Amino acid sequence: MSDSEFRGLCRAADYQFGRGAGAALFPAESAIEITRTSSGRPRQLHAQDGRVATYATDGRFVLGLAGGRRLLASSETPRHRVVVGDESEPFVRDGRNVFAKFVQEVDPAIRPGDETLVVHENGDLLAVGRAELPGSGMADFETGMAVKVRQGADS
């Protein structure tokens, strides 16, 4: 990977997740292994601890668990987080979706379609997924899917 391509991926992560996210997700160019599309465009970004992200065709990152852990460690609470309690923890960890009635806390800046970190109330990462509701409404709704879980921590 060229230096300019690496800087471009870091800038894209900073744009999507906020300043410093690129450095958190991709701390060193040599530590990231990239699989590419047939046209040579980056697709999957892997590190020693697993899949960090997929670089989607729309220019946004789709987080893997390794990327979720890195983003969780580098961002302030409640940034990118949807917090659930003991009642839904085993289901979410297993890869099941998060429903609004189980959301305890949420980053109010989350918009539908954003990548989210589903976190247990004690701070453990349970899953990564895509927000289906705005953060401002997740805690208020009694029905509906809040986060479509892509990968649970045990799946």
C-alpha positions as CSV (number, residue, x, y, z in Angstrom):
1,M,0.0,0.0,0.0
2,S,1.3,3.4,-0.9
3,D,1.8,6.1,1.7
4,S,-0.8,8.3,-0.1
5,E,-3.4,5.5,-0.1
6,F,-2.8,4.8,3.6
7,R,-3.2,8.6,4.4
8,G,-6.4,8.5,2.3
9,L,-7.9,5.7,4.3
10,C,-7.0,7.4,7.5
11,R,-8.7,10.7,6.3
12,A,-11.8,8.7,5.3
13,A,-12.0,7.2,8.8
14,D,-11.5,10.6,10.4
15,Y,-14.3,12.0,8.2
16,Q,-16.7,9.2,9.1
17,F,-15.9,8.7,12.8
18,G,-14.2,11.9,13.9
19,R,-10.7,13.3,14.3
20,G,-8.2,10.6,15.4
21,A,-10.2,7.6,14.2
22,G,-7.9,6.9,11.3
23,A,-4.9,6.7,13.7
24,A,-6.9,4.5,16.0
25,L,-8.2,2.1,13.4
26,F,-4.9,2.0,11.4
27,P,-2.0,2.8,13.8
28,A,0.7,1.6,11.4
29,E,0.7,1.1,7.6
30,S,2.7,-2.1,7.9
31,A,0.2,-3.6,10.4
32,I,-2.7,-3.5,8.0
33,E,-3.2,-6.3,5.4
34,I,-5.5,-5.2,2.5
35,T,-7.5,-7.4,0.2
36,R,-8.5,-5.7,-3.0
37,T,-11.2,-5.7,-5.6
38,S,-10.4,-6.8,-9.2
39,S,-9.9,-3.2,-10.0
40,G,-7.3,-2.8,-7.3
41,R,-9.5,-0.8,-4.9
42,P,-9.1,-1.6,-1.2
43,R,-11.8,-3.8,0.1
44,Q,-11.0,-5.7,3.4
45,L,-8.6,-4.3,6.0
46,H,-7.3,-6.9,8.4
47,A,-4.9,-6.6,11.3
48,Q,-3.4,-9.3,13.5
49,D,-6.4,-9.1,15.9
50,G,-9.0,-9.6,13.1
51,R,-11.0,-7.6,10.5
52,V,-10.8,-3.9,11.2
53,A,-13.2,-2.8,8.5
54,T,-14.5,-3.2,5.0
55,Y,-14.1,-0.3,2.7
56,A,-17.5,-0.2,1.0
57,T,-18.2,1.1,-2.5
58,D,-19.8,4.2,-1.1
59,G,-16.5,5.3,0.5
60,R,-17.6,4.5,4.1
61,F,-16.1,1.9,6.4
62,V,-18.1,-1.0,7.7
63,L,-16.6,-2.0,11.1
64,G,-15.4,-5.4,12.1
65,L,-15.0,-6.4,15.7
66,A,-11.3,-5.5,15.7
67,G,-12.2,-2.1,14.4
68,G,-15.0,-1.7,16.9
69,R,-12.6,-2.5,19.8
70,R,-10.1,0.1,18.5
71,L,-12.7,2.7,18.0
72,L,-14.2,2.0,21.5
73,A,-10.7,2.4,23.1
74,S,-10.0,5.7,21.3
75,S,-13.3,7.5,21.6
76,E,-15.0,9.3,24.5
77,T,-18.2,8.0,26.0
78,P,-20.9,8.1,24.6
79,R,-19.5,8.6,21.1
80,H,-20.7,5.9,18.6
81,R,-22.2,3.8,21.4
82,V,-25.5,2.2,22.0
83,V,-25.6,0.8,25.6
84,V,-27.7,-2.2,26.6
85,G,-28.0,-4.1,29.9
86,D,-27.9,-7.6,31.2
87,E,-31.3,-8.5,29.7
88,S,-30.2,-8.3,26.1
89,E,-26.4,-8.9,26.5
90,P,-26.3,-12.6,25.7
91,F,-28.5,-12.2,22.6
92,V,-26.5,-9.2,21.2
93,R,-23.2,-11.0,21.9
94,D,-24.6,-13.9,19.9
95,G,-25.3,-11.5,16.9
96,R,-28.9,-10.7,17.4
97,N,-30.3,-7.2,16.7
98,V,-30.8,-4.6,19.4
99,F,-34.4,-3.4,19.9
100,A,-35.2,0.1,21.1
101,K,-36.9,-1.0,24.3
102,F,-33.6,-2.4,25.6
103,V,-31.4,0.7,24.9
104,Q,-30.3,2.3,28.1
105,E,-28.0,5.0,26.8
106,V,-27.1,6.2,23.3
107,D,-25.0,8.8,21.5
108,P,-27.6,11.4,20.5
109,A,-25.5,12.2,17.4
110,I,-26.1,8.7,15.8
111,R,-28.1,8.9,12.6
112,P,-29.8,6.0,10.8
113,G,-27.2,4.2,8.7
114,D,-24.3,5.1,11.0
115,E,-21.8,2.4,12.2
116,T,-22.4,1.8,15.9
117,L,-20.7,0.0,18.8
118,V,-23.1,-1.9,20.9
119,V,-21.7,-1.8,24.4
120,H,-22.8,-3.5,27.7
121,E,-23.4,-1.1,30.6
122,N,-20.1,-2.2,32.1
123,G,-18.2,-1.0,29.0
124,D,-17.6,-4.3,27.2
125,L,-18.0,-4.3,23.4
126,L,-20.9,-6.7,22.5
127,A,-21.3,-6.1,18.8
128,V,-20.9,-3.8,15.9
129,G,-23.7,-2.9,13.5
130,R,-25.7,-0.3,11.7
131,A,-28.1,2.2,13.4
132,E,-31.7,1.8,12.2
133,L,-33.1,4.7,14.3
134,P,-31.6,8.1,15.2
135,G,-29.8,8.2,18.5
136,S,-32.1,10.8,19.8
137,G,-35.1,8.4,19.3
138,M,-33.6,5.1,20.3
139,A,-34.0,5.5,24.0
140,D,-37.5,7.0,23.6
141,F,-39.1,4.3,21.4
142,E,-40.7,1.3,22.9
143,T,-40.8,-0.8,19.7
144,G,-38.6,-1.2,16.7
145,M,-35.1,-2.3,15.8
146,A,-32.5,0.2,17.0
147,V,-29.3,-1.5,15.6
148,K,-29.0,-4.1,13.0
149,V,-26.1,-6.2,14.4
150,R,-23.6,-7.3,11.8
151,Q,-21.2,-9.2,14.1
152,G,-21.5,-10.2,17.8
153,A,-18.5,-10.6,20.0
154,D,-19.2,-14.4,20.3
155,S,-20.2,-15.0,16.7
